[in-house]
Structures are given as C-alpha cells and as structure tokens.
Amino acid sequence: GAATGGSGSYNYSWSAACYDKATGASVALGNNAFANPTAPNTTFTAPGAATAVDCNMTLTVVDTCGRFSFGFASVVYAPAADVQVTQTPNLSTTGVGGSVTYTIDVTNNGGPAGANNNATDVKLTQLIPAGFEWVETNAPSGATCTSSNASVVCELGTLAKSATKQITITLRVAPGQGGATLSPTSTVSSSSADQNLSNNSDTDSLVVSASGISIEISANTNQV
C-alpha cells in the first residue's frame, strides 16, 4: 500500500479476516499471516484449508495528526489440486442415425505430492462437433448441466481428493455424415490451482460408416 496527502509520517497497520468460500464460516489465520503488519508493503500467507477461502485484507494508515484512511481488498485463495478427465465411448464406429454414449469420469488427484486438497468449482465441458445431435445427459446428484447440440457444460461443485464424479452423454449421428469422423472433446477445470494440465482434456474419434449399398431402379418399357 501507499499513502499520499496528510501530514508528517505515516503509520501502517494490516489486518485480515478469512472465510470459507462455500459455507461462509470463519477460517483462523496463522500467527504470522503478515510478514510485517506495520510496513506499507508486505506478504500475506493465506490459512491452510482444504477448500477455497475468501480473505478480506485491510490496510489502515494514520498520519502524524491522527487522520486515518482505509484501503480494502478481497482475494480468494484456492488450494492446489489436480483434476483429471477421461472420456470413454461405448462404440468406435456406427452408422448415420446411430447413437454413441460417452462415459466421462472427473477425478481429483489431490494436487502436488503429499497434498490432500479439495478441488473447488469443478466444471466439465464437452464440445460437440457439427455432425452430432445431443440426445441425453446423466449427471450425479448435486450437479447442474446445460446441454445443447454444441456443448454440454456441467457444474460439479467440490471434489475431495481421490473422489470421482461420473457423467454420461449420449449423442446421435446426424443425417449426411456417412464416411465422416466425429471427435468430441471433454475438458475439466476448477478454481483451484492446477499444476498438471496435461490430463485436463480427452478427445475420442467416432468413425461413421457409409452404407456401401446402392440401389438403382430402371423401367423396361418393351412390351411382349
């Protein structure tokens, strides 16, 4: 922080209060949350918590004449986690009008080695390519999904370490797609820091078979 105006020198004082972002419950701070609570610039260490915490930090400045001013900032701290998605289709090929069901598992691996952190605000998005028609989405209790022919988006809430939530999405091959390859992609994200992004997306390809059958009808006008 910095102070301008006033008279003489300034006295600085930092304070903070933190709350569980999901429940609003107060979260205790460590003894040395601020590296230097009376310096204009300092470092704040958020409390260790398994879920995201919202910390309200206040800087109070008092000048030599006793006049004071406040500065306020709110910052959300989320523990590191490692969310992962795997997408498994029940078919690798089908024909026009055929349906394929994708079983999608979203897992929280818990973050860096030794960490035991929840993943907060977990969201699954499946991007549906042109050529598919959405049919059905099934999600676990507590999840909220929005589905269309373009995408399925599911808000999954909080995932504890090693927990998995499973979603199934059924799509149908639209007319005119014979011979095409259709590749939906599922991606997972969360508000927690994620240092391993290599497992956040999964893509599978479905080959749409052509019928291979041709019917020709001709009329014989010769009379016997």
C-alpha positions in Angstrom: 0.0 0.0 0.0 1.0 3.7 -0.2 -0.3 6.9 1.4 -0.4 10.4 -0.1 -1.6 13.7 1.5 -1.9 14.1 5.2 0.9 15.5 7.4 4.2 14.2 8.6 4.9 10.5 8.7 2.5 7.6 8.3 1.8 4.5 10.5 0.6 1.4 8.7 -1.4 -1.4 10.0 -2.5 -4.5 8.2 -5.4 -6.8 9.2 -7.3 -9.7 7.6 -10.3 -11.9 8.0 -10.8 -15.1 6.0 -14.0 -17.1 5.4 -14.7 -20.5 3.8 -15.9 -19.6 0.3 -18.6 -22.3 0.2 -20.0 -22.1 3.7 -19.1 -18.6 4.9 -17.6 -20.0 8.1 -14.7 -18.1 9.6 -11.2 -19.6 9.0 -8.4 -19.0 11.5 -5.3 -17.1 10.5 -1.8 -18.2 11.4 0.2 -16.2 14.0 2.3 -14.5 11.3 -0.2 -14.1 8.5 1.5 -10.8 7.5 5.3 -10.9 7.2 5.4 -7.3 8.5 2.0 -6.0 9.6 3.2 -2.4 10.0 5.0 -2.0 6.7 3.4 -0.3 3.7 4.2 -3.4 1.6 4.2 -6.9 3.0 3.5 -10.5 2.2 0.3 -12.3 3.3 0.2 -16.0 3.9 -3.3 -17.5 3.5 -4.5 -20.1 6.0 -4.1 -23.7 5.1 -7.5 -25.1 4.1 -8.9 -27.9 2.0 -11.3 -25.6 0.2 -11.2 -22.1 -1.2 -11.1 -19.3 1.3 -12.1 -15.6 0.7 -9.7 -13.3 2.6 -10.6 -9.6 3.2 -7.5 -7.6 3.8 -7.5 -4.0 5.2 -4.7 -1.5 5.4 -5.2 1.3 7.9 -2.9 4.4 7.6 -2.7 7.1 10.3 -0.7 10.3 9.8 1.1 12.4 12.5 -2.0 14.5 13.1 -4.1 11.4 13.8 -6.0 11.5 10.5 -6.6 8.0 9.1 -7.6 6.2 5.9 -8.5 2.7 4.9 -7.7 0.5 1.9 -9.5 -2.8 1.4 -9.1 -5.8 -0.9 -10.7 -9.2 -1.2 -8.7 -12.1 -2.5 -9.8 -15.8 -3.0 -7.2 -18.4 -2.2 -7.7 -21.9 -3.6 -5.5 -24.9 -2.6 -3.7 -26.7 -5.4 -5.4 -29.8 -6.8 -5.1 -32.0 -9.9 -8.3 -32.5 -11.7 -8.4 -35.1 -14.5 -10.9 -36.2 -17.1 -11.3 -39.4 -19.0 -13.8 -39.9 -21.8 -14.8 -43.4 -22.9 -17.2 -44.1 -25.8 -19.2 -47.3 -25.9 -18.6 -47.5 -29.7 -15.8 -46.6 -32.1 -17.9 -46.8 -35.2 -21.5 -46.5 -36.1 -23.8 -45.5 -39.0 -25.8 -42.4 -39.7 -28.6 -42.2 -37.1 -26.6 -44.3 -34.7 -26.1 -43.3 -31.1 -22.9 -43.3 -29.0 -22.7 -42.9 -25.2 -19.6 -41.3 -23.6 -18.9 -42.2 -20.0 -16.9 -39.3 -18.6 -15.0 -39.6 -15.3 -13.8 -36.5 -13.5 -11.3 -37.2 -10.7 -9.3 -35.0 -8.2 -5.9 -36.5 -7.7 -5.3 -34.1 -4.8 -2.5 -31.8 -6.0 1.3 -32.0 -5.5 2.9 -35.0 -3.9 1.7 -35.3 -0.3 -1.1 -32.8 -0.7 -4.7 -33.6 0.4 -6.6 -30.8 -1.3 -10.2 -30.5 -2.5 -10.8 -29.2 -5.9 -13.4 -26.4 -5.9 -15.8 -25.1 -8.6 -15.2 -28.1 -10.8 -16.6 -27.7 -14.3 -16.8 -30.3 -17.1 -17.3 -29.1 -20.7 -17.8 -31.4 -23.7 -17.6 -29.7 -27.0 -19.8 -31.4 -29.6 -18.7 -31.2 -33.2 -21.1 -30.5 -36.0 -22.5 -33.8 -37.3 -23.7 -34.9 -33.9 -27.1 -34.3 -32.3 -27.3 -34.2 -28.5 -29.7 -36.9 -27.0 -29.2 -37.2 -23.2 -27.1 -36.2 -20.3 -27.0 -38.0 -17.0 -25.1 -36.5 -14.1 -24.7 -37.2 -10.3 -26.9 -35.7 -7.7 -25.9 -32.1 -7.0 -24.5 -31.4 -10.5 -26.1 -28.8 -12.8 -25.8 -29.4 -16.5 -26.7 -27.3 -19.5 -26.9 -29.3 -22.8 -27.3 -28.4 -26.5 -26.1 -29.7 -29.9 -23.0 -27.6 -29.5 -21.9 -28.5 -26.0 -22.6 -29.9 -22.6 -21.5 -28.0 -19.5 -21.8 -29.5 -16.0 -21.0 -27.6 -12.8 -19.9 -30.3 -10.4 -19.0 -28.3 -7.2 -16.3 -29.6 -4.9 -14.3 -32.8 -5.4 -12.4 -34.2 -2.4 -9.0 -35.9 -3.0 -9.4 -39.2 -4.9 -13.1 -38.6 -5.5 -14.7 -39.1 -8.9 -17.9 -37.9 -10.4 -19.3 -39.7 -13.5 -21.4 -38.2 -16.3 -22.8 -39.9 -19.3 -23.6 -38.1 -22.5 -25.4 -39.7 -25.4 -25.1 -38.3 -29.0 -26.6 -39.3 -32.3 -25.0 -39.1 -35.7 -26.9 -36.6 -37.8 -28.0 -37.2 -41.4 -25.4 -36.7 -44.2 -22.5 -37.8 -42.0 -21.7 -41.1 -43.8 -17.9 -41.5 -44.0 -17.2 -38.7 -41.5 -15.0 -38.9 -38.4 -16.5 -37.0 -35.4 -14.4 -36.1 -32.4 -15.9 -34.6 -29.3 -13.6 -33.3 -26.6 -14.2 -33.2 -22.8 -12.3 -30.7 -20.7 -12.3 -30.2 -16.9 -11.4 -27.1 -14.9 -11.6 -25.8 -11.4 -10.9 -22.7 -9.4 -8.1 -24.5 -7.6 -4.5 -24.1 -8.8 -3.7 -27.0 -11.1 -0.1 -27.6 -12.0 -0.8 -30.6 -14.2 -2.9 -29.5 -17.2 -1.9 -32.5 -19.3 -4.8 -34.6 -18.0 -7.5 -31.9 -18.2 -8.8 -32.8 -21.7 -9.7 -36.0 -23.5 -10.7 -36.5 -27.2 -12.2 -39.6 -28.9 -13.0 -40.2 -32.5 -16.1 -41.9 -33.9 -15.9 -43.2 -37.5 -19.3 -43.0 -39.2 -19.6 -45.9 -41.7 -21.0 -45.3 -45.2 -23.8 -47.8 -46.1 -21.9 -49.2 -49.1 -25.2 -50.1 -50.7 -26.5 -48.6 -53.9 -30.0 -49.2 -55.3 -30.8 -48.5 -58.9 -34.3 -48.8 -60.3 -35.0 -48.9 -64.1 -38.1 -49.4 -66.1 -38.3 -51.8 -69.0 -40.8 -50.3 -71.5 -40.5 -53.2 -74.0 -43.8 -54.9 -74.4 -44.0 -58.6 -75.2 
